[in-house]
Structures are given as structure tokens and as C-alpha cells.
């Protein structure tokens, strides 16, 4: 793993130095530059070691959030770099593809390594409407990869409702050379649930480990020393749940130390969907605003996004109702929605907590990219007070198609 970590740091340094270091908005500049050079459909690329790679965009499926699925049958590791230069490392299991969520970004830089830490692929992938599959096939030659890409493209068009492609897909053999094609074919023909979605989420520290670490922090005399301990701990192989992060953060005496601790721990939190609880450890609005900026710059959630449960929706509603004004509710919603997907019925409950039409529109704008059943979007209009606001929301939904 050390070789991959070194490569990840080099990868991030190279791209960040090459992309508009003097621009006022470096993230936007990086995003624009990477989009121009992003990997195109319909082409088999040769990566390092002449390993063929190709991608296909597929509509529908359970992963309605814009997601990248990376399939390496031999397994491997991924380095994900966002335009804000946040780097995430993830594992690709040998038995299923790994999923990477795009979050707010229009494009991500991806580097893929095999289990022996040899680089198989490096390039930019643009965000699709729903799903894009990046297939990396060590041991294949170009003709074999080209044939697999043609088959996948047929299945993708069939998934989008193309009748000619659907007829062609029905004639394809169920046993495919490419396991992604086989799984997607089952999905299109109604014979299966589609490809498996997510890579395994890394295991968080045990509660005993956290208790030992908290005791060590409590023995430190000053927050500055505690910050050193937390930053060192988070740079290792440790991952945390939000509740564990809260236990660590609450040891700090002052807000400045708590913000620094959160900055160190945030990229290693495995249940990003619960991140809004972190704000409970902060007293002043200025500290919360600092943490919101930290949260905005985080990379894709570890393990991808998760569907919000009804119980979690009720918890978010309760948090929103505690806020006195709609502006505060928008900030809470931005944090609480991270790492989650929602169905329209849940979105309607959340939007209903907003007092004024402008707040309702802003709430829909926050949640729109995270809706998994866009076909039921009309349910949201029922809780919007004014027709003028419904029209604004209709324009947002239309623009997001």
C-alpha cells in the first residue's frame, strides 16, 4: 500500500501544479481543464503495461446518484482526486466493481493499481447522469476489449429505451466474456438486479482503540499537543465513525482545536451521511462555518452514498425544525444530505420544514442531485406553497435532466 500512497501523492501534486495555480478559483479551473481531457466513450485505451480500458454510460439502475463503477477482475486499488485536490484511496475487490460517487464534482481524476501496486489506468472521468462503468482488463488484447465494448454499448442503448438495441440485446448470449455486460444484460432483460454496487467500506477503529486514544488526548496538557496526536493518528491506516470522531473532538478545550481536529478526521470518516452530527460539538456559528467549508472540500464519501432511511429522514427533520430561520436550515440540509440519496416522498418532508418559498426552492436545489426516483418528482410540488416557486423548481428539475 505504501507504493500506492506515494503514487497518490505524486498524482495529486502533478495534477494540481499543472492546472491553473494562479486562477482565483482553482477548483473550477481544474474542473474545466480535466473535463476537456476526460475519457470518451466508444474507445479502447491502452493504459500503462498496455492494459486495455474502456467505459460506457448506462441509464437507470439502483445507483441514481452520478456514480462511477470501476471493475478490475483481479482486484486492486483506486486513487480518486477531486478538482479541489482532495485525495481518496479505495479498494477494488476481485468479486465486484468498486463504486465512486462524484458528489458535487463534474469530473474526477482516477488512477487504478493492481494488487501488486502496478498502475493500470490513469485519466479523467466526467460525471454521467446516473452510471458510468470503467472496465480495466489486464490480460486482454485490443480486439477482445473492442468486442466487449461493442456489446456493452448495445446493452447501454437498450437500457436507455432504444428498441433496436433492445432487440439486439435479446439475441446476446447470457454468458458474456465480460461480467459487467452479463450483469447489465440481466438487468435490461429483467432477469436480475444488475451489477453489484459498492466496494467494501473500510473498517472503523474499534471502540477500545478509540477509548485508548481519547485517554491519551486527555493526558495532554494543551490543545496544540492534542492536535498533533490527532493529525498523526488520522494520517495512519485509521478510519472513524462520526460518533467516534465526536468522542475525539469533545476532548479539545477550545473551538479552534476542535475545528483543527475535525479537519484532520473528516476525510477518514466512513459514515459521511451522519456528518451533520459533528456540528453538535461546536458552540459558535463561526466555528460551524469553518467546518462547513471543510465539509465542502471533502472527496467522495468512502464506500459511496447510501439510501436515507425513514428514521434518518425524521432525524434530519428534527434538526431542521430546531433552526429559527430558513438560511440556517439550508446549511443543516447541505450537511445532512451529504453521503445520502433520497426518494421524493422523503424530499417532500424535508422541504415542508422550510417557512418561505425561497427556502423551499433552495432546499430542492440542494437535494435534487440526490433524488433516486426522479419519476416521482411531482410529489414535491404538493408541499410547495406558491405557484411561482413551483415554476422555479420545475426549471431546476428540467435543467438537471
N, C-alpha and C positions, 0 to 999 in steps of 0.2 A: 504493500500500500504506500510505502514511502516514495517509490518512484512515481506513482500516480499523483501524490500530493505535490511533489516537486514539479511535475509536468503541469499540474493545475495552476500553480503559482506562476510558472513561466508563461502559460497560456493566457492568463489574466493580464500579466504585465505587458506582453507583446501586443495584445489587442487594445488595451487601454492607452498605450503610448502611441499607437498608430491611428487613433481615431479622435481627432479634434480636441487635443489637450487644451487649446486656448478658447474653445467655444464657451459661451455663457452657460449654456445648458448642455453639459457633456453627455448626459443620458440620452437626450433627444438626438444629439449629433451622432452618437454611437448607433442608436436605433435606425436612423436614416441610412447611415453608411452600411450597416450589416444587411438591411433589407435589400439593398441593391445587389449584394453578392450572395443572397440566400440560395440554397439548393432548390433546383427546379424539378418539377415532376417530369416523368417520361424519359429520364436519362439515367443510365447506369454509370456511376462514378467509380473511379479506381482510387481507393484510399492508400495510405501507407501499406507497404508489403503487397500492393496490388489487390487488396481485398475489395470486392465489389460492394457498392452500397446504392440503394435506390429508395425513393419514398413515394407514397401515394396518399392522397387525401380521401377520407371516407366520411360520408354524412351519417347522422343518426347514431344509434348505439346508446349505451348507458352513460358514456363519458361525454355529456353535452357541453361541459366546460372545455374550452380550447385546450387540447392535450396532445402531447407528443408521446407516441409509444415507440420505444427502441427495442428491437429484437435482435439478440445475438445468441444463436442456439448453443454456443459453447459457454455462454455466461461472460460476465466482465464487469467493468466499472464505467461510470459516466462522470464527466466534469461538465457542469452547467454554469455558464457565465451570462449574467443579465447585462443590459446596457448600463446599469448603474455600477457595474464591476463587482457585484456580489457573486461569490462563487459557492456552488453547492456540489458536494460529492454524493453519488448514489451508486447502489449495486444493481447489476442486471443479473437476475437469476437465470439458470440454464433452462428452466422449465416454463418460462413465460416472459413476455416483454415487460420492460420497466416503463412506468408512466411518469412523465414530467409535465407539470401544469405551467402554462405560460403566464398565468396571473395577469398583471396589468401590461405586460410587455408584448409588443408586436413581433418580436424576433428574439431568439436566444442563440448564443454560440454554444456548440456542443462538441465535446471531444470524448471518444469512446475507446476504452482499452480492454484487452482480453485479460484473462485471469493471470497471465504471466507479465502483465503490465506493458505489453506491446501495443502501440497506438494503432487502432483500426480505422478510425474516422475522425475528421475534424472539419467543421463547417457551420454556417449559419442556417437555421431553420425558421421560416416565417410562420406566424400563428395562423392556423386554419379556423374555419367557423366552428368545427367540432373536433375532428380527429385527424391526425396525420401519423402514418406509420413509416418509420425509418428502419429499413431492413439492412442488416450488415451480415454478409455471408462469407466468412472465412472458408477457404477450400473450394469455392465455386469459381467457374470460369465465366467470362463475359456472356457467351451465348446462353448458358443456363440462367444467369441473372436476368438477361433480357427477356427470356421466355416467361420467367416468374413475374416480372414487372408487367408484361402484357396481360397476363392472367389477372393480376391484382387490379389493373386499370379497368378491365372489363367488369370485375366484381364491384369496384367503386362506382362506376356509372350505373350499374344495376341498383346499388344501394340508394342512389340519388333519384331513382324512378325512371331511368331510361329503359323503355320497353324492349328495344332491340338488344340492349346489353343484358337485360333480364332473361330474354330468350336464350342468348348465348351462354349465360351463367348456368342455366338449367341443363345445358349439354356438357358442362365441365364435369370431369370425374370427381367424386367426393374425396378420393385420396390424392392430395396435392403434394407436389415436391416441396412447397413452402407451407409451413404450419400456420402462418398468418392467413394465407389465402384459404386454407382449409377451414379455419375458424370463421372467417368473414363470409365464406360461401354458405356455411351452415346458418349464419345469422340472416343473410339475404333470403335464403330459401325457407327460413322458418324452422330449421332443424336443430337449432342450438342457440346458445346465449352469446355467441361471439367470442372474441379473443379474451383471455384473462387480462385483467386491467393493471394491477399495480405490482411494483416491486415491493419486497418486504420492507416495512419500516424498521429502521434501526432500533434496538432495544435501549430503553432509558436506563439510567443508573438505578440500582436497587435503592429502596428506602433506607437500608442500613448504610449504604455508601453516602447517601445524602446526609444522614444524621451525623456520620463521622466528619463529613466536610463542614457542616454547619457548626459543629463543636469547635473545629479548627478556626473557623471565622470568628466565633465568639471569643476565642482566646486572644485574637489580635487586638491591639490597643486602639488602632485608628482605622478609619475607612480607607485611607490610602493603601494600607497593607492588605486589607480585605480585597480591594480592587485587584491588586497584584495576584492574590491567590485565585480569584475567580477567573481572571483573564488567562492564567496558566492552565487552570482546570478545563476551561472551555476550549482551549487550543488542542487538547489531547483527543482521545477517542470517546469522550463522554457525550451523551445526549441526555436531554431532560424533558420531563413533562412540565406543563405550566405550573402545576401545584408544587413541583419540586423547585422550579425557578423562584416561585413566590417565597418558599421557605428560605432560600438563599438571600434573596433581595431584602427581606424583612430584617435580616441581621444588621444591615447597614444603619448607621445612626442618622444620616442626613440625606436629603433628597438628591444632592449631587452624586453621592456614592451609589445610591440606588439606580439612578439613570445609567451610570457607567456600568454597573453590574448587569442591567438589562441589555445594554448594548453588546456586552460580551456573550451573554447567554442566548439571546434571541435567535441567532442563526442555527442553534443546536436544539431548538425546541421541536419535538416531534408531533405535538398536537396543536398545531398553529390555530386551529379553529377555536381553541379556548384562550387565545392570546389576550382577549379583552379583559380577562380576569387580572392580568398583570397590573392594570391601572388601579386596582384596589390597594396596591402597596404605595401609591403616590398620594401626596397631600395637596400639592399646589397645581394649579392649571398650567403654569409654565413648565413644570416637570412633565406633565402629561403630554403637552405639545411636543416636547423634545422626544419623548418615546414614540409619539405618532410619526415623527419624521424618521426615526429608526425603523419602525414597522414598515413604512412605505418603501424603504430601500431593501427590504429582505428579498431574497431569491424565492423561487417556487417552493411551496410547502414540501417538507420531507414526506415522501410517500404519496404525494398528490393530494387532491381535495377529497373531502368526504361529504356525503349527503347529510344535511341537517335533519336531526330527528325532531319530532313534535315537542319533546321535553326540552330540547335545546332552544327551539323557537320560543317556547314560553319563557325560558330564562332570558333570552335576548329582549323579549317584550318587556319583562320586568325591569331590565336595565334601562331601556328606552324611557319607560314611564317615570323613572327616578329623575330624569333630566327636566329642568324647568323650561328650556327653550328648544326649538327645532334645530338650531345650529349645533347645540350640544348633542342632540340625538343623531345628527348626521355623523359626527365624529365617532360616537359609540358604534353606530352601524357599520362604518368603514372598517373598524377593528373587528367587530364581532362576526362580520361576514367573511373575513379572510380565512381561507382554507376550507370553505364550505360551499356546497351547492344547495339550491332551494327549489321547491316546487311553487307554483303560482299561488296556491292556497296559503302557504307559509308567508310568501311575499306580501300578500294582501293583509295578513295580520300585522306584519311589521309596519307597513305603510300607514295603516289605520291609527297607529300611535302618534303620528305627526299632526300637529294642530292646524297648520295652514297649508294651502295648496302648493306654495313654493317649496316647502319642506317635503311634501309628498312627492313632488317631481324629483327632487334631489335624492330622495330615498330610492325611488325606482331606478334612477340613473346609477346609483351605487350597486344595486342588486341585479340589474339587467344582465350583465355578462355571466352571472352565476345561476341563472334560471335553467333548470334541466328539462322542463316541459313547456317550451315556448308555445306549443299549440293551445295551451290553456290560458294564454296571456290575458284574454278578455275578462277573466275573473278579477284582475287587479283594478279594472275600471270601476267596479262596483263600490270600491271604498274611497274613490277619489271624489272630492266634494263638487268641484266646479267643472263645467264642460270645457272651459278654456284650458284647464290643467290636464284634462283627459286628452285634448288635442296635442298638447305638448308631449305627453307621454307616448301617444301614437307615433309622433315624429321620431322620438328616441328609439322606439321599438323597430320602426321601419329602417332607420339608419343602421341598426345593429344586425340586420339580416345578412 
